[in-house]
Amino acid sequence: MLAVHLTLPTSAPDSSRELAAAEVQAALWGCAGPDDGLEHVRALAVPDGIGLVLYVRAPDEAAAQSRARDLLDRALAVTGRFPSGPG
């Protein structure tokens, strides 16, 4: 299991970021399938936006990054709140 760290930039106020973080975390779990290898996810409001750590089963770091980004792209499409991708 490998940890993948991502940040979703947002200019939303701090109070909105907490709610958005919870929404993104729920969307990640809702979109995750067996092939994504998602074991655990943590989403928190951070000064630059929403900080994410996805723990993914994968054979190597590159595969973990790819799985995490693909899953996050699907989750963001569901929420419709974040027009730009992760950093």
C-alpha positions as CSV (number, residue, x, y, z in Angstrom):
1,M,0.0,0.0,0.0
2,L,1.4,3.4,-1.0
3,A,0.5,6.9,0.1
4,V,-0.3,9.4,-2.7
5,H,-0.4,13.1,-1.6
6,L,-2.5,15.6,-3.7
7,T,-3.8,19.1,-3.2
8,L,-6.9,20.5,-4.8
9,P,-6.5,24.3,-5.1
10,T,-9.5,26.3,-4.1
11,S,-10.1,29.9,-3.2
12,A,-13.2,29.0,-1.1
13,P,-13.3,30.4,2.5
14,D,-12.0,28.1,5.3
15,S,-15.5,27.1,6.4
16,S,-16.5,26.0,2.9
17,R,-13.2,24.1,2.5
18,E,-14.1,21.8,5.4
19,L,-17.4,20.9,3.8
20,A,-15.8,20.5,0.4
21,A,-13.1,18.2,1.9
22,A,-15.8,15.9,3.3
23,E,-17.7,16.0,0.0
24,V,-14.6,15.0,-2.0
25,Q,-13.8,12.2,0.5
26,A,-17.3,10.8,0.1
27,A,-17.1,11.1,-3.7
28,L,-13.8,9.2,-3.7
29,W,-15.3,6.3,-1.7
30,G,-18.5,6.4,-3.9
31,C,-16.4,6.2,-7.1
32,A,-13.8,3.7,-5.9
33,G,-13.9,0.2,-7.4
34,P,-11.8,-2.9,-6.8
35,D,-9.3,-1.9,-9.6
36,D,-8.6,1.4,-7.9
37,G,-7.0,-0.3,-4.9
38,L,-8.2,2.4,-2.5
39,E,-7.5,1.3,1.1
40,H,-7.9,4.6,3.0
41,V,-8.4,8.3,2.2
42,R,-8.0,11.4,4.2
43,A,-9.2,14.9,3.1
44,L,-8.5,18.0,5.1
45,A,-8.9,21.8,4.5
46,V,-5.4,23.3,4.1
47,P,-4.3,26.9,3.4
48,D,-4.0,26.2,-0.3
49,G,-7.2,24.2,-0.7
50,I,-8.0,20.6,0.1
51,G,-5.2,18.3,1.1
52,L,-5.7,14.6,0.2
53,V,-3.8,11.4,1.1
54,L,-5.0,8.3,-0.7
55,Y,-3.6,5.0,0.4
56,V,-3.6,2.8,-2.7
57,R,-2.7,-0.8,-3.4
58,A,-0.3,-0.8,-6.3
59,P,2.9,-2.5,-7.5
60,D,4.9,0.8,-7.5
61,E,4.7,4.5,-6.9
62,A,3.9,5.3,-10.6
63,A,0.9,3.0,-10.6
64,A,-0.3,4.3,-7.2
65,Q,-0.1,7.9,-8.6
66,S,-2.0,6.9,-11.7
67,R,-4.7,5.0,-9.9
68,A,-5.2,7.9,-7.4
69,R,-5.4,10.6,-10.1
70,D,-7.8,8.5,-12.2
71,L,-10.0,8.0,-9.2
72,L,-9.8,11.6,-8.2
73,D,-10.8,12.7,-11.7
74,R,-13.9,10.6,-11.5
75,A,-14.8,11.8,-8.0
76,L,-14.3,15.5,-9.0
77,A,-16.6,14.9,-12.0
78,V,-19.3,13.7,-9.6
79,T,-19.0,16.7,-7.3
80,G,-18.9,19.2,-10.1
81,R,-17.3,21.7,-7.8
82,F,-13.6,21.7,-8.8
83,P,-13.0,22.7,-12.4
84,S,-9.2,22.2,-12.2
85,G,-7.4,19.0,-11.4
86,P,-5.1,18.3,-8.5
87,G,-1.7,19.7,-7.9
